[in-house]
Amino acid sequence: MGKKKLPKSIRKFIRQEKARIRREVLDIAKQRELIAQLYSKFLSKTNSTKNDNEIKNQNTK
């Protein structure tokens, strides 16, 4: 199974934020840190939503 894609609106937001970070922050290490934080913010939300749905499905069985 492949990775589940993020919704188009979230992908667009991440792309725009990455561009903003790269324009405003000159330090490469700081750029990478901020981009990693951006991804972790959204990936943790999608993982928690997935886990919540799995728990609901198990409880209904």
Helices and strands as residue ranges (DSSP letters): H 8-24, H 28-60
